[in-house]
Amino acid sequence: MKKVFLLLFLACSFLDAKQLGVVLVSGKGMNFAQQTADEITTLMGEQNEYYVEKNSVDVIVDKAGTLKRDLKRKGVDGLVSFAQSKKWDSIVMVEYKRSLKRLQIKLVVADEIKDRKSVSLRYTDDMQTLLSEMLLSNVIRLNYQLGVINAKELY
Amino acid sequence: MLKSFTSTIMVFGALFFTGCLGGASNELDGLNENEYQIVKERQDFEKKTQADINFDIESGTNENVTLLMDAHVTVMYRVALQDIKEITNIRLQEKKHLNINKLLIATKDYYYDSVNNALYVALRIPYVYMLESSFTYTMDIAMVDIQKLAQQRSLSLVFKSKPMSDNDESFLSFTYEDSFLSDNIDPFILNTIEAERAQTNLGRFSVEYRTKYEELLGEL
């Protein structure tokens, strides 16, 4: 009987799993490498060990900001449509503002409400080794704050 | 008579509530809009966390030893920081038995009150982490200071299930000497560990630790 409950519990947790989309916008002062994208994906897999829902992250490197320009032209609706076409539950755009030396991380929830939230973080070259951790921490944080993921803990 | 009694109660009630509200708003008095928002959010974080134990860690301290009176509790650390503008991320690790390597989530696990230069971190300690007499978390905090330079601070958080100096204190729910370390395990502990099972990722624990866990629950 306990095993049945455990299986049901696991099945429910997979039903809750969310696909989080991240677009790393390359541009002046910061060219995001595919390595950063891969590190974020691996880290997300590791973090799932601590949460009931097994979420995943899909990271795209937007070379020269072409995707960003296209999406910016279409506005929030364009962002949501793009996320939905990818079957993402939310989309995060990460961009480096060279003049401010800050990473702008903006999230839009890919549903009809199109809720959004952003965070801005100081970033300099000496923080390079922490980049993937920093980005993923804040992607999870924004998704948690907007209720995309519930981050219910596993001990 | 009844009327005067009711009035007295109402006066006391009003005084009580005024006192409570006055006390709660003190910290927020005189703050500008931005500061108010930060302190209010931190207060909300504290309220939501409902910590059972609170600790202050001063800016020069890198180790804290917590003698746990009980498990299945939430411990809140108030870490004093100097000249820090923002926290970029926090990693929590335990490599011996529990194999924890986790990124903490801002506003869920921690909140940085930049007005009071204090980082509030809430850690949940379930019974299942206490099958050995102690374990140590390493908490690595990555942050940016007011000079806009990257800074790191590493804290060692030791949790010990040793009895307190006065083991007969009334608030102790059980005596550790008679719990995990002997055959006379308090059934309450076993039942709580059993209740924690649905939320426990056993696959992450070391083989020895998992064996100990199975042996313990075999006694139920």
Boltz contact constraints between the chains, C-beta under 6 A:
constraints:
  - contact:
      token1: [A, 47]
      token2: [B, 103]
      max_distance: 6.0
  - contact:
      token1: [A, 49]
      token2: [B, 201]
      max_distance: 6.0
  - contact:
      token1: [A, 49]
      token2: [B, 204]
      max_distance: 6.0
  - contact:
      token1: [A, 50]
      token2: [B, 102]
      max_distance: 6.0
  - contact:
      token1: [A, 121]
      token2: [B, 88]
      max_distance: 6.0
  - contact:
      token1: [A, 122]
      token2: [B, 144]
      max_distance: 6.0
  - contact:
      token1: [A, 122]
      token2: [B, 148]
      max_distance: 6.0
  - contact:
      token1: [A, 126]
      token2: [B, 150]
      max_distance: 6.0
  - contact:
      token1: [A, 127]
      token2: [B, 150]
      max_distance: 6.0
  - contact:
      token1: [A, 130]
      token2: [B, 142]
      max_distance: 6.0
  - contact:
      token1: [A, 133]
      token2: [B, 89]
      max_distance: 6.0
  - contact:
      token1: [A, 134]
      token2: [B, 88]
      max_distance: 6.0
  - contact:
      token1: [A, 134]
      token2: [B, 89]
      max_distance: 6.0
  - contact:
      token1: [A, 137]
      token2: [B, 89]
      max_distance: 6.0
  - contact:
      token1: [A, 137]
      token2: [B, 103]
      max_distance: 6.0
  - contact:
      token1: [A, 140]
      token2: [B, 105]
      max_distance: 6.0
  - contact:
      token1: [A, 141]
      token2: [B, 105]
      max_distance: 6.0
  - contact:
      token1: [A, 141]
      token2: [B, 106]
      max_distance: 6.0
  - contact:
      token1: [A, 144]
      token2: [B, 105]
      max_distance: 6.0
  - contact:
      token1: [A, 144]
      token2: [B, 108]
      max_distance: 6.0
  - contact:
      token1: [A, 151]
      token2: [B, 108]
      max_distance: 6.0
  - contact:
      token1: [A, 154]
      token2: [B, 199]
      max_distance: 6.0
  - contact:
      token1: [A, 154]
      token2: [B, 201]
      max_distance: 6.0
  - contact:
      token1: [A, 155]
      token2: [B, 126]
      max_distance: 6.0
  - contact:
      token1: [A, 155]
      token2: [B, 128]
      max_distance: 6.0
  - contact:
      token1: [A, 155]
      token2: [B, 199]
      max_distance: 6.0
  - contact:
      token1: [A, 155]
      token2: [B, 200]
      max_distance: 6.0
